[in-house]
Amino acid sequence: MNRRAFCKGAILATVVLPLPAIAAPIKATLYKNPQCTCCEGYAAYLRKNGFEVEVKTSHDLAKISQGAGVPEELQGCHTMFVDKYVVDGHVPVNVIQKLLSEQPAIAGSGSTTVAKIAPLQKARLFISVLLQE
């Protein structure tokens, strides 16, 4: 290897290696009630934080949520499918990212009230493992 090629390689390595790896967007499908206006804002929030969100309007949201295992009392204005999980409510990005990075073996389901995302709006979190056949 000649000196010129070595120098070019060293410069290139110095510039490129420190750059952080660009993570692939997290793909999610969000089903929403057609009358709800907050869901588009939540989808925008997710997109701003690295998610690739497909929003689908449905008049059968209750049926979709029920089919995903979300109890009726925890169903909200949208239900999101991300990886093998179902997330219901305005769940903060850091909670979803932690869920996806840790991949907990959730045998059933869980719910909790989470911090406010928008003024005067409390969100409920519902996470369930989708059964894969």
C-alpha positions in Angstrom: 0.0 0.0 0.0 1.4 3.4 -0.9 1.6 6.4 1.4 -1.2 8.3 -0.4 -3.7 5.5 -0.1 -2.8 5.0 3.6 -3.3 8.7 4.3 -6.7 8.8 2.5 -7.8 5.7 4.4 -6.7 7.2 7.7 -8.5 10.5 7.1 -11.7 8.7 6.0 -11.6 6.5 9.1 -11.1 9.5 11.3 -14.2 11.3 9.8 -16.6 8.3 9.4 -16.0 6.2 12.4 -17.0 8.8 15.0 -20.4 9.3 13.3 -23.2 7.6 15.3 -24.9 4.7 13.5 -28.2 5.8 12.0 -30.9 3.6 13.6 -33.6 2.3 11.4 -37.0 3.8 12.2 -39.3 1.9 14.5 -42.3 0.8 12.4 -45.7 1.1 14.0 -49.3 0.9 12.9 -51.7 3.2 14.8 -55.5 2.5 14.4 -57.6 5.5 15.5 -61.2 6.6 15.9 -62.1 8.9 13.0 -63.6 11.5 15.3 -60.4 11.8 17.4 -58.1 14.7 16.8 -55.4 13.9 19.3 -54.2 10.8 17.6 -52.6 12.7 14.7 -50.6 14.8 17.2 -49.4 11.6 18.9 -48.4 10.1 15.6 -46.4 13.3 14.8 -44.8 13.1 18.3 -43.7 9.5 17.5 -42.4 10.4 14.0 -40.4 13.3 15.5 -38.8 10.7 17.8 -37.7 8.2 15.1 -40.9 6.2 14.5 -42.3 5.4 11.1 -46.0 5.5 11.9 -48.8 4.4 9.5 -52.1 5.8 10.7 -55.3 3.9 9.8 -58.7 5.3 10.6 -61.3 2.7 11.6 -64.9 2.7 12.8 -64.2 -0.7 14.3 -61.5 0.4 16.8 -63.2 -1.4 19.7 -63.1 -4.6 17.7 -59.4 -4.1 16.8 -58.5 -3.3 20.4 -60.6 -6.3 21.7 -58.9 -8.6 19.2 -55.5 -7.4 20.4 -56.5 -8.3 24.0 -57.0 -4.8 25.3 -59.7 -4.9 28.0 -62.7 -2.7 27.3 -62.0 -0.5 30.4 -58.5 0.3 29.0 -59.4 1.0 25.4 -58.7 4.5 24.2 -59.1 6.5 21.0 -56.3 4.6 19.3 -54.4 1.3 19.5 -50.9 0.9 18.1 -49.1 -2.2 17.0 -45.3 -1.9 17.3 -43.1 -5.0 16.9 -44.9 -7.8 18.8 -46.6 -5.4 21.2 -49.9 -3.5 21.5 -49.7 -0.1 23.0 -52.9 1.7 23.9 -52.9 5.4 24.9 -50.4 8.3 24.7 -47.4 6.4 25.9 -44.1 8.3 26.0 -41.4 7.4 23.5 -38.9 6.4 26.1 -41.3 3.9 27.6 -41.9 2.3 24.1 -38.2 2.3 23.4 -37.4 0.6 26.7 -40.1 -2.0 26.0 -38.6 -2.7 22.6 -35.0 -2.8 23.8 -35.7 -5.0 26.8 -38.3 -7.3 25.0 -39.8 -8.4 28.3 -41.6 -11.8 28.3 -45.0 -10.4 29.2 -47.2 -13.4 29.9 -50.4 -11.5 30.2 -51.0 -7.8 30.1 -50.4 -4.7 32.2 -51.7 -1.2 32.5 -50.7 1.9 34.4 -51.3 5.6 34.3 -48.4 7.5 32.8 -47.3 11.1 33.0 -49.0 13.8 31.1 -48.1 14.1 27.4 -50.4 17.0 26.5 -51.9 19.6 28.9 -54.7 18.1 31.0 -54.5 14.7 29.4 -53.6 11.6 31.3 -52.7 8.6 29.3 -53.2 4.9 30.0 -50.7 2.3 29.0 -51.7 -1.1 27.9 -49.1 -3.5 26.6 -49.7 -7.1 25.5 -47.7 -9.6 23.7 -49.3 -10.6 20.4 -49.7 -14.3 20.0 -47.8 -15.4 17.0 -48.8 -18.7 15.5 
